[in-house]
Amino acid sequence: MTSKSLNYKISESSIVVAAVEQISSDLGGEAVILNLKSGVYHGLNEIGARIWNIIQQPKVVNDIKQTLLEEYEVEPKVCMRDILALLEELKAVDLVKVNNETVA
């Protein structure tokens, strides 16, 4: 049975959180994540590792962008594009959960 959330595109208002069925480790500022369901390892560079650390608790994508804009010199549009690309990749391998419902 497929979850409806798999059909959603991640947006600035989406809430994302790291999946629980994984183990991750910091390797000198980078991260390695083991997906416990698939047994596949995934590596993240410094920025990816920072995003991974941020989403250990549920976060709105726009809040992730704001944090990165404060910490790194990057154009807002480029920042958002790169965040969304990484989150879509992580979602595709079941390492993040996405909630696209807006909070009233």
C-alpha positions as CSV (number, residue, x, y, z in Angstrom):
1,M,0.0,0.0,0.0
2,T,1.5,3.3,-1.1
3,S,1.2,6.4,1.2
4,K,-0.4,9.4,-0.3
5,S,2.5,11.6,0.9
6,L,4.8,10.0,-1.7
7,N,2.9,11.9,-4.4
8,Y,3.4,15.3,-2.8
9,K,6.1,17.6,-4.0
10,I,8.1,19.2,-1.1
11,S,7.5,22.9,-0.9
12,E,8.6,25.8,1.4
13,S,5.6,25.2,3.6
14,S,6.2,21.4,3.9
15,I,7.1,20.0,7.3
16,V,10.0,17.5,7.1
17,V,11.6,15.2,9.7
18,A,14.2,12.5,9.5
19,A,12.8,9.0,9.3
20,V,13.1,6.9,12.4
21,E,14.3,3.8,10.6
22,Q,17.8,5.0,10.2
23,I,21.1,5.4,12.0
24,S,23.4,8.4,11.2
25,S,26.9,9.4,12.2
26,D,28.9,12.6,12.0
27,L,32.2,12.1,10.2
28,G,34.2,15.3,10.5
29,G,31.3,17.6,9.6
30,E,29.9,15.3,7.0
31,A,27.2,12.6,7.7
32,V,26.7,9.0,6.8
33,I,23.2,7.6,7.2
34,L,22.2,3.9,7.2
35,N,18.7,3.2,6.0
36,L,17.7,0.3,8.3
37,K,14.9,-0.8,5.9
38,S,17.0,-1.1,2.8
39,G,20.5,-1.6,4.3
40,V,21.9,1.2,2.1
41,Y,24.3,3.8,3.3
42,H,24.0,7.5,2.1
43,G,26.6,10.2,2.5
44,L,26.0,13.9,3.0
45,N,28.5,16.8,2.6
46,E,28.8,19.5,5.2
47,I,25.7,21.4,4.1
48,G,23.7,18.2,3.7
49,A,24.8,17.1,7.2
50,R,23.7,20.5,8.6
51,I,20.2,20.0,7.1
52,W,20.1,16.5,8.4
53,N,20.9,17.8,11.9
54,I,18.2,20.4,11.6
55,I,15.5,17.9,10.6
56,Q,16.0,15.5,13.5
57,Q,12.9,17.4,14.8
58,P,10.1,18.3,12.5
59,K,10.9,21.6,10.6
60,V,9.1,23.7,8.0
61,V,11.3,23.9,4.9
62,N,11.3,27.7,5.0
63,D,12.7,27.6,8.5
64,I,15.5,25.4,7.3
65,K,16.3,28.0,4.6
66,Q,16.3,30.8,7.1
67,T,18.8,28.9,9.3
68,L,21.1,28.2,6.4
69,L,20.9,31.8,5.2
70,E,22.1,32.9,8.6
71,E,25.0,30.4,8.7
72,Y,26.2,30.5,5.1
73,E,26.8,33.0,2.3
74,V,24.3,31.8,-0.3
75,E,21.6,33.4,-2.5
76,P,18.1,32.7,-1.1
77,K,16.8,31.1,-4.4
78,V,19.9,28.9,-4.7
79,C,19.6,27.9,-1.1
80,M,15.9,26.9,-1.5
81,R,16.6,25.0,-4.7
82,D,19.4,23.0,-3.1
83,I,17.3,22.3,0.1
84,L,14.4,21.0,-2.0
85,A,16.7,18.9,-4.2
86,L,18.3,17.2,-1.2
87,L,15.0,16.7,0.6
88,E,13.4,15.1,-2.5
89,E,16.5,12.8,-2.8
90,L,16.1,11.8,0.9
91,K,12.4,11.3,0.5
92,A,12.9,9.1,-2.5
93,V,15.0,6.7,-0.4
94,D,12.7,6.9,2.6
95,L,15.0,8.9,4.9
96,V,12.6,11.8,5.5
97,K,8.9,12.0,6.2
98,V,7.0,14.9,4.7
99,N,3.8,16.6,5.8
100,N,2.3,19.0,3.3
101,E,-0.7,20.0,5.3
102,T,-0.8,23.6,6.2
103,V,-1.3,24.6,9.8
104,A,-4.1,27.0,10.4
